[in-house]
Amino acid sequence: LQGLCCVGGGAAMNNHANSSNCDPVGGRKRSGDDSEGGEQTNAWKRQAQSVVGGHDNHHHLEQPTSQVHQPFGSTNKGGSLGTGFPSDRARALASIQVQEVVRYPLPGCEQPTDFSFSPGGSVLCTLYSRGGTLQKALHVCKIRADGPADAGDLPLADFEVMAEPPRGSGVDEQHLSLEEKLRRERLRERGLGITRYFWSKAAAPSSPAPEGSIASPFVMVPLPDGVYLKPVTLRGRAASGGTWDSLSELQRVIPATTERPVLEPTISPDGRKISYVCNGDLYCYFVAEGQTRQLTQDAEKGLVNGLAEYVAQEEMDRRTGHWWSPCSTKLAFAQYDVRHIPSYRIRHHLGAAGGAGAEEEHEYPFVGKENARVRVGVVPVESPEGRVWTDISAGGRDGGGTWEEYVPRVGWFPDGRLYAQLQDRRQQTLQLVQFDAETGKRKTLVEEKTSVWHNLNNCFRPLSKYVAGDGTSLRGGFLWASERDGYRHLYLYTRDGTCLGQVTSGDWMVDSLDGIDESQGLLYFSGTVDSEIERHLYCASLSNCEGDGRKVRRV
């Protein structure tokens, strides 16, 4: 505990015998002289206390329960406490206790998360806890136009509640199914209340659109007792000036229990359907009709449709197991089979009496043993009997099958072609393949080989409307990330897999592809252009591949 108190540098640890020498605020050793450590601590403490007094003098009225004003960050550009710094946080800094250091969320880390724009960009939403706890609700975050005049200060934002979980329905560890607990563990997710939300990209047919507004979408909120929808009306095109109106409260449309949990609910591109997995089978809920159709019926213990297997979730960052086609009429899905893998029993030490959940059994693939067997199929939602299997036969080597061991990525091109990325067990071969819609036969678009291993990434992006400088349409083309020159960089490909050239290059690495503006021919990525220990957002032109110069601009 003494070590936790004395967090302020090497001089603070000189006197280990007397913990009273530790300043509970600054964490540095108290001294009578003006040593560097003591003076910095006293200055910081005086600043925090002055903010408490100043803030209380100007903000003594209570904020409404549905709306709070917070700075869009905790400090200003210089690192000092900025204008509008909440008085309760300043007090915590001025008198921090050891118990506060070891709690969760960590002190100062109670920040809004999971930002997402509504369709059209008129509303910016986030998950946020006004009390600084794990219990979160869905808020609208509106950047205030009357922000600080000093450009160095952070802008202010208003947080207004859009949706809170109905009483007794929020995420609570005691009311989760085993499947949902495992999903949360693999995501390292600890939040409660509302932990996920999804916007529909189009209006639900039953949602009215008042005159003067854009098409009314809905927000989907998965909770332990089912899937909830909230139709809203959106007006405006800018998050700083857009408005929203609620057409109804959260409505449960797909019920769930711990015995029949609803997993991985996914909205179709047209906003008319919601796919999900229940007890190993894939289902489709039709929003306008309020009806559900079962799409697969062959699930059993160890055979699961529509979910990602353990290795894909834990090691390859693939969290889902089914994918809507762009036309919203088909679902591609992964089926995994672990019936050949011996069960591994985990016993929890809950005392001699034990109880529910005292033991778990998992089909865990140990090193050198067989992995889950995975195949990928496509099912029409209107006629599930027309299911087609692709020629993927991954994992579970038994002397036959194809070369691939893993299926780390699956998705659709905008023109309706299904694609997948495949890897061998040694992870030295990586292929991008597409499939024939009628036969399921593959065609290889890209193949990468290495003598070490391939680092998987999420930088693959299909293109839908980009036109090259010579007038050639690259609809159906794609961006591909490769480390073939020693660094991860982006390459532009045509529809048939022809490489047009390198979009980024240099002795630095692309970390993530954050967005593409096809109409302007620009892409945005995070990388290490300036320094290998820094990460910044950059912009590059897709036309870089057409010339020798590959310029990037730091955003």
Secondary structure, 3 states (H helix, E strand, C coil): CHHHHCCCCHHHHCCCCCHHHECCCCCCECCCCCCHHHHHHHHHHHHHHHHHHHHHHHCCCCCCCCEEEEECCCCCCCCCCCCCCCHHHHHHHHCCCHHHHCCCCCCCCCCCEEEEECCCCCCEEEEECCCCCCEEEEEEEEECCCCCCCCCCCCEEEEEEEECCCCCCCECHHHCCHHHHHHHHHHCCCCEECCCCEECCCCCCCCCCCCCCCCCCEEEEEECCEEEEEEEEEECCCCCCCEEEECCCCEEEEECCCCCCCEEEEECCCCCEEEEEECCEEEEEECCCCEEEECCCCCECCEEECCCCHHHHHHCCCCCCEEECCCCCEEEEEEEECCCCCEEEEECCCCCCCCCCCEEEEECCCCCCCCCEEEEEEEECCCHHHCEECCCCECCCCCCCCCCCEEEEEEECCCCCEEEEEECCCCCEEEEEEECCCCCCEEEEEEEECCCCCCCCCCCEECCCCECCCCCECCCCEEEEECCCCCCEEEEECCCCCEEEECCCCCCCEEEEEEEECCCCEEEEEECCCCCCCCEEEEEEHHHHHCCCCCEEEC
